[in-house]
Amino acid sequence: MKILFYLLLLGSHVLLAQDLKWNEGSIVLRSGTVITGKIHLTPGQNLILFKGRHQSEDWRQEVSEGGSQVQAFPAHKLTAVFFYDEEADINRRFIAVGERSSFPGIQLYEAVLQGRIDVLRRPRMMTSTSTEARDFDYYCRDHNKLVPLWKFYREVYPALDDALRQQLAAFIKANGLQRGNDANVITIIGYCNKMARAGQPLARY
């Protein structure tokens, strides 16, 4: 098997990649430009490698890969990334969240649910490419406020209107859902989104 090695200098970090996995997809740049081609999601998912006809001037680091040109886009240059993961047989979407001026800056989060309340996730290990649910930290986002999923009942749930909270309470009781279980909380948020007539699951959890 041919093994591809390349060095990509990004700030003070050197990334070594080999045997890259590519998926067809689209990237929405911070400038609003949409480009389509082949996408590789690097471990830690804060850098996207792209192969396609489009040559972006927003930011580019070209490396050779079998005669093709590869462009590298850090998270702060992106708005969203979409691709079909053939291996997992699922559509995946990533969105850039955060501010460059505050730690940890802008990062890419994978969308699990999108709707009235978004559920997002990031890998716990920056070197991990795992798709196992236990290898991720989960977050919920309401009105652009991002909080850890375990704080849903403390910071998000109280802000919901009374009628919606009553519906959720009945749903939780009827299904015996435990508040301390991430999968249960995601199910509850999914029902909340359904009641708000928005949202659909993307990544599996």
N, C-alpha and C positions, 0 to 999 in steps of 0.2 A: 504494500500500500504506500502510495506516495504521501509523504508527510510534509506539510507546508510549515515553515518557520518564518516569522517576521518579527521585527522589533518596531513597536510603535511608541514614540516618545510623546507623552502627554503630561506637561508640567514636569514634575520631578519623578514621575512614575513610568516605569517601562513595562509594557504588557507583552507577554510572550503567548502566541496563539498557534495552534496546530490542529490539523484535521477539522477545519471549520465546517459547521453545519449551516446551510443557507435555506431560507424560506422566502417565497414570493410574498411581497407585501408593499405597503405604502408608508411614507414618512411625511408628516406635516411639520415643516420647519417653523421656527419662531417668527420668521418673516411672513408666513402665510403660504409660502410655496409648498405645493404637494408634489412629491416625486415617487415614482414606482420602480421597483426592481427587486433585487435579491437582498435580503436582510440577514445579518448575523447579530444575535444578541450576546454581548460579552458577559462573562460571569460578573455578578454584582449589578448588572443591567443599567449602568450609568453611561455606557458608551455603545453606540450603534454603528456597526460596519455596514456599508452599503455598496452594492455593485449595480450600475445601471447607466443609461445614456446621459442622464442629467449630470452636469458638472456644477456644483454649487459653489458660489463665492462666499457664502456665509461663514464657512469654516471648512477647511479641508486638509487632510493629511493623506497623501496618496502612498500606497504600498503596492508592490507587484504581487499578483496572485494568479499564476498560470497565464500570464500575458494580459490579464485584465487589470483595470484600475479599481482600487478599493478606496472609498471615502469614509472617513471616520467622523461621527457627529457626537459630541458630548451632550449630556442632558440639557444643559442651559441653552443649546441651540435648537431644541426640539419643543414641539407642542404635543404631538401624539405619534404613536407608531402602531401600525396594524399589520398583522401577518397571519397566515394560516399555518399552524404547526402540524405538519403531516404526521410526525411521529406520535404526537399526542391526539391527533384527529380533533383539533379544536381551533376556533378562531381566537386569537389573542390580541389584546389591546393594552397599550401602555400610555400613560399620560404623564407629562412633566408637571411636578408640583413643588412649590417652595419659592424662596427668594434668595437671590445670589448674595444679598447683603447680610443674611443671617444663617447661622449654622443649622443644619448641614448643607445649606444651599439648595439648588434645584436638583431634584432627583426624579428618576423614572419609577413609577409605581404601576404594577399590573392591575387592571380592573377586574374585579371579581363580580361586582354588581354595580350598575349605574342607574340612577333614578333620583327620587326625592333625596335619598341618602346614598352616597357612593360607598362601596367597600373596596379598598385597595390593599395590596400586599407588596412586600419587599422581602428578598431572601435574607435570612439571618446571617449567613456567611457570605462575605463579598466574593469569595472564590467559588461559590456554589452555583451549579446550573440545575439543581434538583427541581422537580415539579411536585414533590411530596408536600402535602399541606402542612405537615409539622415542621418543615424547614423554612417557613415564612413567618414574618411578623405581619399582623393584620391591623388595618386602620379603617376608620369610617370618616367620611367628609360630608359636612353639612354646611351649606352657605360658605364654601371655601375654607372652612375651619377643619383642619386635619387633627384627629385625636386617635390614640390607640383604641383598638376595638373593645378592650376590657373596660374602657371608660364610657362606653355607650350609655349605660344607665345613669351615670353620674352627670355627664355633660351634654348629651344629645337628647335623650328620652324626655327629660323635664321640659324641654323647649317645644315639644310637639303639642299640638292643640288637644284639648280635652277629649274631643270625639275620637280622634285617632288613637290616643292612649287607651281609651276604653275598648276600642276594637282590638288593639294589640294585646291588652290584658286578657280578653276573652280567647283570642287565638293561642296565647301562651298556655292558658289553663287547659284548653281543649286538647292541646297536643302534648302536654306534659313537658314543655321545653325548660331546660335549665339555663339560668342567666349566666352562669360561669363557664359555659361551654361555647367555644368560638363558633363551631358549626351551627349550634342552636341560635346564637345571636345573629349570625348571617341569615339564617332562615327567617328570623323575626324581622330583620331589616328588609329582606326580600318581600315579605308580606306587607310591610309598611309601604314599600315602593309600589306594590300592586294596588294598594288602596289609593295611592296617589296617582294611579294610572300612568306609571312610568317605570322604566328600568327593565333590564333583562340580564340574566347571568352570562358571563363570558368565561373567565377562567374557572376550572373545577377546583373545588376545595373539600 
